[in-house]
């Protein structure tokens, strides 16, 4: 019999049904996330991320890329499109009518009501625009609002200053460094862990919507809106 004097975690209310994210279009005002279509997506994604040092910096902290040819990238996209261990989406930018990057929902643990947002990359022209903010917002709405998940994670190379800053700006909380967590492209990777909880989401969601849809010229910083979230 368990010792009732020992501390235990809070009880978690059961839910009638736990589902996984949908492999479908997620449509926003600025971007649409669509399941990867290797044949249709490859030309613009390849052109936007290959051919110059500036473009190819996108691959620095990722386990794949750059790609030697369109055919190599298409073969990699086909693997992601067929993956059952994560859902991969191409980011379609409405204004430019171009494919500007990719995102994914991975490490889905429906029984724990937990998932991770990862494999996020964009062409240089889409960086520092509304694209990533709305893409993450759409995925968080799926996780928290539709699925009632309890936790969404964000992980990146601890040396990836841009990704770490993005996580904090978007409302994720830093949880620590997993040292010597991986070997990527023959190099050590210490991994920075971030997470957002369902209890934090209503306030953070309001901040997303203020910045994206009620913030003329985006003069108000999302980082400032989220800085007092706790």
N, C-alpha and C positions, 0 to 999 in steps of 0.2 A: 504493500500500500504506500502511495506517495506521501511524503512528509508535508503536511499542510502548512508548516511554518516557513517553508522556503518560498521566496518570491517567484511569481510566474507572470507571464505577459498578460496584457488585457485580452479579454474574450473578444473574438471577431464574429460578428453576426453572419451566419451563413446566408448564401444567396441561392435562389431556386435553380439558376442555370448560369454557367460560366461559358462564354463563347470566346473565339479568337478574332483578331482583326480581319476585316473583309479585304479580299483581293478585288478592289473596285476603284472607280474614280472618286477622288476627294476634291471637290470643287470649291475654290475660294474666290475672292474678288480679284486677286492679282495672279494667282497660280492655280493650276490643277495638277494633282498627283495622279498619274495613271500607271497601272501595271506595266512593267517593262515590255516593250515591243522591239526586239533586236533589229529587225529589218528596217522599221520606220525610224527608230531613234538613233541609230549608230552614226549616220552622216554628220548630224549637227553636234552630237556629243563628242565625236572624234575631233571635228574641226575646232571646237571650242576649248579643247584641253591638250592639244598636241601642236608641235611645230615651233614653240618658243620656250625659253626658260621661264617666262612669266606664266604662260599657260600650264606648263608641266609642273609647276610648284604645287598644284592641286594634289599630286600623287605622293608628296613627300612623306606624309605620315600614314598613308594607306598601305595595306598589304599587297595591293595590285597596282598596275600601271607604272609608268606610261606604256602605251601599246605601240608595237612596231608598225602596225598597219590597221586599216579599217577592218580587215578580215579578222585580225586577232581580237580587236575590241568587240566585234560582233559575236565571236565565239564566246567571249567572257560574258557578254550580255545575255546570251542564250542560256548559259549556266544559271545566271541569277533569275531569269524568267521562269526557269523550271524548278527553282529551289523550293523545297518544302520546309527548310530550316530558316525561315525568315521570308518576309515579303518585300520585294524591291520595286520602287516606283521611280519613274522619270518625272522630273519637274518641268511642266510646260508653263512658260511665262506668257500671260495673256497679251500684254502690250506689244511685245516684240514678235509674238507668235513663233517663238523658238523654244527648243528644248535646252534648258540651261543647267541641268544637273540631275543628281540622283539622291534619294533618301531610302531608308529601309526601316522596317519594324522587325527586330530580331530578338533572340533569346526569350521567346514567348513562353511563359509559365502560367498557363491559364488557371491551374489548380491553386497557385499562389496569388493570382490576379496581379501579375507583374510582367513587364516587358521592357525592352530597351529600344531607343531610337539611335540608329547608327548609320555607318557608311554614307555620311553626308558630304557631298562635294558639289561644287558649282563652277561654271566657267567664270573667268575673271569679271566679265561685265555684269554678272548677276550678284557678285559678292557685294555686301554692304547695301543691299536694296531690301525691299519688302519680301523678296522671294523666300529666304530661309525663315524669316519670322512667321510668315503665314503657313509655310509648309509644316513647321513644327507645331504651330497652333492647330492645324487640321488633324495631325496625328494625335496630339494630346486630347482633342475633343473626342476622337474615336476611343481612346483608351479610358478616359475618365467618365465622359458623359454617356457614351453608348454601352461600353463594356463594364463599367463600374469597377475598373481595376484600382488597386490600392497604391501602386508604385510604378513610376516610369524612370528608367535609368538612362544616363548619358555617360559614356566612357571615351577617353581619348588618351593619346600619348601625353605624358606629363610635360613634354617639351613643346607641345602644340599650343602656344600661347593664344592663338586666335580662337581655337576651339574651346579652350578653358574660359576665355572671356565671353564667348557666345553663350556657353552654358549658364554662367552667372547672369548675364543680361536677360536671358530667356526665363529666369526664375528658378533654375535648378540650384540646389544646395551642394556645396563641396563636402565630400565625406571622407576623403583621404587618398593616399597613394598606395597602390599595390606594387611593391618593388620587385624588379626582375620578373614581371608578370608574363612577358612574351618575348619571343625572338621574331622580329619583323625585318625582312630583307637583310638578314645576317647581322642585325644590330639589336642591342638590348632595348626593350620598351618597358619603362615604368608607366603604369596606367593610373591616370587621375579618374576618380569615381565621383559622379554627381547623381543626384536623384531628386524627384519631386513626388510628393505624397498627395493622395486624394483630399486630405484635409486642407492642403495649401492651394489646391487648384482653383476654387471659386474666386479667390482674390487675384491670383495670377491670371486667370482667364479674363477677368475684368480689365487688367492692365494690358493684356494683349489687344483686346478689342478697343480700348481707348487709343493705344498707339497706332493700330492698323486702320481703324475706321472712324475715329473721332478726334483726330490729332492733325489739324491742317499743317501741311508741309513737314510733318514729323519733327516739329521743333522740340517736343518734349521727349526726353530720353526714356526708352523702355527700361534701361538699367536703373535710372532714378526711380521710376515707378515701382520697380521690384526691390529696390534696396532696403525698404522697410517692411518686407513681406512677413518677417517673423514676429 
